[in-house]
Amino acid sequence: MDRQVSVLVADDIRTEISGKFVIIGAYTQDIRIASDPFYAWQLWFLFEIESDIDDPFLYLVLEVTLPEQPTVSLHVPETTLRAWSQAAPGRSRRKLTQPLVVHPAVVRPGRIIARMVHERGGTEAVAPWIALASPS
């Protein structure tokens, strides 16, 4: 099976000591903004990356591009990739969950691009769009 990536967008993501994520204000559809531009303190992107056990990443970069804004990148450390490659016995796939924050976030209407880049190219995740809210 191919390498896969998905992303969840939220207002805040906190990591507990146990490694669990607390997700606050998850966007399950388009992100509606009241003005263009809209200034948010932060936007969090929780990437979930999957690959076959016998298909380790040599390097991995996560990228988020908000409309009309520069790309924000996170280079996943080699130590994280090495630890990730040691999956539990009996599994055929491995999954890495990695948050990325855009701080501050200048939010404008349009398409969000969220992707992973690795030694064989890149794969885009399905991310919400940003839309200007209709006046009431």
Secondary structure, 3 states (H helix, E strand, C coil): CCCEEEEEEEEEEEECCCCCEEEEEEECCCEEECCCCEEECCEEEEEEEEEECCCCCCCEEEEEECCCCCCEEEECCHHHHHHHCCCCCCCCEEEEEEEEEECCEEECCEECEEEEEECCEEEEECCCEEEECCCC
